[in-house]
Amino acid sequence: MHTNARRGPLSIHLDRIELKSKDGDLSLKDIFQIMGKESHYAIIAFLILPFLQPIPLFGLSTPFGMLIAMLAVFAYFNRPPWLPERWANRKVSAKTVGMITEGSERIFKKMSVILHRRWKFLFQGPFKALNAFLLCANAILLALPLPIPFSNAIPAWMILFQTLAHLEEDGLFIIFSYLQTIVAIVYFVMIYKGAGLGLEAIGLGG
């Protein structure tokens, strides 16, 4: 990934992953090792990037969503990232790695203009617990196997805002994540109500 934007920790990690992918496909274990033992949010950002577009990604959203929730819990308790053995050898193709790094270049080039350290109180005390809870909640929403446009993207953008906030210690992006959580709540409530109306229409509702 090559960009003139200010380079943060995530960009550096992604460059390392992109370089490693030139040797072939990468396993999730490889990615965790490249990121390092204190790179929970960099790993989460890498995992969430494919879901920032409208089309749901079946087969990826459920394991990646659950993995992101786990990483959020480990980050909250200051524990090193942990990867279940059954997921350790799951491959991410070199082509996918390239797409992720190219996409991240576009995203971070735009966001780097406003990303900087501020409002540190939003990472402390009750806000720290709230941030972890909302991150886990949106990761679980991401994990739902729904064949509906934006069902991955809406929680994914909240997760991205949270990860960028933590990587750059930018409280403004914490606020963005709260606003995106409201969007997610409204969206999934509408899905739930729509499903209920659909069941009633065919005589299966309560």
Secondary structure as UniProt FT lines:
FT   HELIX           9..21
FT   TURN            22..23
FT   STRAND          26..27
FT   HELIX           28..35
FT   TURN            37..38
FT   HELIX           40..48
FT   HELIX           49..51
FT   TURN            58..60
FT   HELIX           61..76
FT   TURN            77..78
FT   HELIX           85..88
FT   STRAND          91..92
FT   HELIX           94..111
FT   TURN            112..114
FT   HELIX           120..123
FT   HELIX           125..143
FT   TURN            149..152
FT   HELIX           153..168
FT   HELIX           171..201
FT   TURN            202..203
//
